Amino acid sequence: MRATIDLAAVEAMDAADPLRAMRDRFILPEGVIYLDGNSLGAAAPAVFNELQKAATQEWAQDLIRAWNTAGWFDMPVALGDQLGRLIGAASGQTVVCDTTSINIYKVLHAALGMRPNRSVIVAEGDSFPTDLYMAEGVASTRPGTVLRLEGVDAPTIEELIDERVAVILVNHVNYKTGQLRDMAALTCKAHQVGALIVWDLCHTAGALPVELDAANADFAIGCTYKYLNGGPGAPAFIYAAKRHHDDVHQPLSGWWGHARPFAFEQSYTAGSGIRRFLCGTQPVLSMRALKGALDIWDDVDMAAVRKKSIALTDLFIQLVEARCGAYGLELEGPRDGNARGSQVSFLHPHGYQVMRALIERGVIGDFRAPSTIRFGFTPLYVGYKDVWQAVEVLEDILRTGAWQEARFAVKTAVT
């Protein structure tokens, strides 16, 4: 990136963008620059088309028959294979189901069961809270199980990995800073001591190429409502390497995971392969919405997504530091594009107020306590001119002190 850049150069970058046409496949409100796709992806007409068909034709007309005629029952595995292409997973290893939290619970239990003589779970102290909450919950059901945290029990996660560790739960991309982990290296480190590893891909799937099989990963979980644009509350997913399928036992033994669900047997027998991670009846309408979103990705080159992601975030950092550096902003995440996901975070002592002022002006990012303002860049629908305009608004808010207006003040909860 050049030391200085002007609007004409930014517009030229948009004109040369091989992903530019993808923007037309999403609904973006007029006057909004949307830099929060790492919290909730934008809507797409293809999603609404799938919902319309599922509701008005399959449900309304086919009724109960749609479980077979529309393939409802097999959607978790079919969608899992479709999603698997985006995370480097061969078919039969990914299933779409439940929520991220529930899937963490299932996978951690399964991993601990595969290492019965070990009692340590390793996680990150600055992980997204649900990962830690679920790890604590799993540990509470297994007497003697210990949770070790990076940044609490040792400075780095590598220092916590030894022969007592059963499973490591780690985010591929840190939700707050955007720091990207080396999946292959950390997986190898875990395997050297006989531990298993679970990768949280919530801030990775759809944002950059992932190679679970090539990295020899054991398990992965993630959501589909961020970069994959599946819609609010869209179902999550689980990846389990095929080599583990015969040894996996997860505790939520619902009837969809049964080997013969329609035999209605009184005792549980786990199904085969990745289906054994299923639990109860899955949300069909949400899954059909996700199908519409995933169909868009059939035309997407993940290498092009990653290249644009790095270019967008590099441009944003360069412009923010050049135009807003005198107003108390400090880069929180990695400066090297290859070391971060598709987001940029800055620290500001009044980050909450700054972000509220930005959102009022149509630049939507988000805030993470205590002082992080976070911007997610979804290459399918964010352009280089969006970056330029967002920084213009940010500069104006900081230069004029607009963020100090009373309506942006932190509201104190009434107790």
N, C-alpha and C positions, 0 to 999 in steps of 0.2 A: 504494500500500500504506500502511495506517495505521501510525503510529509504534509502537503496541502492538497485539498481537493475541492472542486467547485460543483455547483448544481449541474452544469452541463456534463461533467464527467460522470456524475451519479446517474443522470438520465441515460447516458450512453451504456452504463452498466445494466440498466433495466432493459434497454433495447437488445442487448446481446445475451440476455438471460435465457438459457434453454428451458427453464421451468416457468417462464412468464405466462404461458397459456393456462397453466394449472389454476391461476387465480380466478379465472372465470367459472371454475367448478365449485366455488364457495360463495356464500352469501356474506357480504361485508357491508355493514351499515354505512350510509353516506356520512362523511365527516368524521369517521373514526379511523384511527391508526391502531390496529390491534396487536399489541405486543405481550399478550398473556395466554398464548396458545400452549404454554407449559403448565397452565392450570386448567383451562378448558378450551378445546379446539373449536374453530368456527364451524357453523352449520353448512351443509351442502344439500342442494336439491336432490341428489341421488339418495341421500338418507331419507328425505321426506317421501320420495317415490316408493322406497321399500316399506316404510311405515304405512303409507296409504294402501299399498297392495296387501300387506299382512292384515291390516285391520278391516278393510272394506270387502276384500275378496276372500282371503283365506279364513279369517275368523268369522266374518259376517255370513258368508255363503257356504263355506266348506265345514264350518263348525268343528266338531271333534275329529272329523276325517282328516283335517289339515295336519295332524301329527304325522300322518303317513304321506298324504298326497303332496304336502308342501315341504316335507323333509324336516319338520320342526324337531323331531326327536334326535336327529343326527347333527343338528346345527353346531353344538359345542365342538365336535371333532372336525367338522368340515371347515368352520371358521378358524379353528386352531391351525389347520394346515395352511389356510390362506394367510394367516398372520405369521406363521412360521417362516415364510419366505423372507419376511422383513427382519427377522432376528437370527437368521442363519441356522434354522432348525429343519432337518429333514422331516418328511411327513410322519405322522403317527406319534409325535413327541410333544405336541402342544394342544391344549384344550382351553376353550373359552368358557369361563364359568364364574359365578359368584362375585366376590369383591376382592380387592387386593388384600385387605386385612384377613379375611377368611382364608384366602389361599396361602398367606404367610403361615397362619396357624397350621394348616394341613401339611405344608411342606416341611416346616421345622419339626413337627412330630414325626413325620416319615423319616427324616434324616436322623433324628435321635434314635429312632427304632433300628436303623441300619447300623448304628454304632453303639450297641448296648453297654459296652464297657467304658464308655466315655460320658462325661457329664458337663461339658462346657460348651456354651453358645457364645460366639464372638460376634459383636456388632459395633457400629460406629456410635460414639457418643453424640455426634451431631447429625445422626440419621433423621429422616422424616419421622415424626413422633409415632405414627401407627406401627412402624417396624419395631420400635422399642417396646411399645405397649403390648404388641402381640408376643414378642419374645419373652417379656415378663410374664404374660399369661401362660405361655407354654411352660416356662420354668416352674411356675407355681403348681402345675399339675404333676410334676415329676420330682419327687423328693431328692434332694442332693444336687439338682441341676444348678449350675452357676452361670451367670451372665457377665462376661468380660466386655468392657467398652473401650474402644479407641479414644484417646483423649482424656480418659479417666484412669484406667488401669495401666496404660502405657501410651506413649506419644503416637505410635503408629500401630496399625492393625497387624502388620507383619510380626511385631514383637510379641503379640498375644497368641500366636499360633504355635502350638506344641502338641505332643502326643496325647494330651488330655482333652483336646478339642474334638467335639463331634461334628459341629457344623458352624459355618461362618455365614452370616447374613450381611450382605454389603450392597450398597447402592452403586450402580455403574456410574451415575452422575449425581453429585450432591445437589439436593433440591434447592439449597440456599446460595451456594457459591458457583455452581456449575462445574466444579472440578470433576474431571473424567478419570476413572480408574483404569489401569491396565488389566483387562480381564484375563488375558492369557497368562500373564506373570503371576497374578494373585491366585488364580486357579491352580497353577503349577505348585506354588508355595503350599497351598492347602493339601494337595495330594501327596506332597513329599512326606507329610507327617500322618497321612491316612485320614485326614478330615474331608468332609464334604462341604460344598459351597453353594449358596443360594444367591443369585444375582437379582436385585431389584431393578427392573428396567422401566420404571414409571416415567423417568425423564430421558429415556433412551429410545424406546420403540417409536419409530417414525421420525426420529430426529437425526439419526446417524446410522451407518451400517453396523450391525451387530453380528458376530459370528460365534454363536453358542457352541455349535458342533465342533468347529475348528479350534475353539479354545478349550475343548474337552470339559465344558461346564457340566455340573451335576443337575442343578435345578435353576429355574428362574421364575419370577412372577412379575406382573406388571399390570397397568391399567390401560384402557383404550380411549379414554375421553380427553386426553391431552393432545399430543401430536398426531394421534391416529384419528381424531375427530369423530369418535363414536357417539358423542352426545353426553349430557350430564347423567352421571350414574351408570354409564355403559358398563357392561360386564368386563371383568378382569380376565387374566389368563395365567396358566401354569405351563411351564416347560419342564419335562423330566427326561433326561437322557435315556434312550432305549435300553442301555445296558443295565439300568436300575429297575426296570419295570417289574420284574419278577420278585424283587425284594422289597418293594414299596408297600407299606401299609399306613394309611392315614386314618385319623380317628373319627372323622365325620362320615360314618358309614350309612349314607342315605340310599334310597332305593334306586336312584339313577346310576349309582356306581356299582350296583349289584350285577353279578354275572348273568342273571336271568331275571330282570326286573318284572317281567310280566308273568312269571311263575308264581309270584306272591308267596314266596317261601317264608317261613317264620324265623329263620336264622340267616345271617348275612354271609354271603360268599362274594369276595371282591371280583369285579370284572377284570378283563385282561387289558394289558397295555395302559395307555394314558387315560382310558375311561375310568380307571379306579380312583382318579382324583375327583370325579363328579360326586355330587352329594344329592341335593333335592332338585325338584322341578325348576328348570331355568327360565328366565324372563324372555319369552319369545319375542315380544315387540321390541325390546331393547336389543336383542340379538339381530333382528332383521334390520334395525337401524344401523347397527355396526356393519352388517354385510354391505349396505350401501356405501359406507365410508371406506371399507377395505377394498371394494371394487375399484375405487379411484386409484389405489396404490398399484393396481395391476399394470398401469401405464407409467410408473415412476421408476427412475434409475436412482437407487440409494446413493451411489457415488456422486451423482449430480446434486442430490440433496445436501450431502455433507460439504461439498465444495462451496455451494452457495451459503450454507449455514456459517462456515468460517468467514467467508467474505462479508456477510451481513454484520456479524458480531465484531469483526475487526474494524469495519467502517464505523460502527456505533461507538466503539471505544475511542477511536481516533478523533471523531468529531466531538464527543463529550469532553474529552480531556483538552482539546484545543479551544473549545468555546465555553465550557462550563467549569474548567479546572480551578478557577479562582473563587468558586462559591461553596467550597467545603465538601465536594464529592471525592471519594476515594475508591478506586477499583478494588472490589473484594475478591473476585475470582481470578482465574488464570489469565495472563496476558497472551500466552501462546494459544492460538486457535486450536491446535491439535491436542491440547490438554484440557479442553472444556467441551461441554455439551452445547446445545443450541440456545444458550441464554447468557446474559451478562448481568452482573450484580454490582451495584455501587453502594457504598456506605454514605449516609448523611445523618448528622445529628438530629435533623428534623424530617427524617425520611417519610414518616406517615403523612405529615402535612404536604410535603412535596408531591407525593404520589396522589393524594386526593386532589390537589390542584391540577395535576396532569390529566387525571381522569375527567375532571370537569371540562377541560379543554379538548377532550376527544382522543387523548393518548392514553390507552389503557394498558398499564402494567400492573404490578402488585407490590405489596409491602410485606416484609417478614420481620417481626420484632427481633432485636430492639431497634435496628437502624438500617435495614437492608431494603433498597428499592431494586426490584428485579424485573428484567425484561426478557421475554421469550420470543424467539424469532423462528417462525414456522416458514420454511423456504417455499412451501407450495403456494402461499398467498401473501407473504410479506415481500415487498420490493425495496430496492435501494433508495428510491425517493421517499418511501415511508420513513426510512431511517433518518434521512436528511430533515424531513419535516418534524419528526418527533424531537430531534435535538434542538431545532429552532424553538419549539414550544418550551422545552425544558430550560433552555437558556433564558428565554423571556421571563419565565416564572422565577428563576433564581435571580436574575439581574434586577427585576422590579420588586422583588420581595413579595410577590403575589401570594406565595404560600403562607405568609404570616397573617392573612385575613382570618377573622374570627371563625368563619364557617368551616375552616379546615382544621381547627384545633382538635386535639385528642379529646374525645368525650369520655368522661369518667363514669364508670358504671355506678348506678344507684344501689346501695346495699341497705 
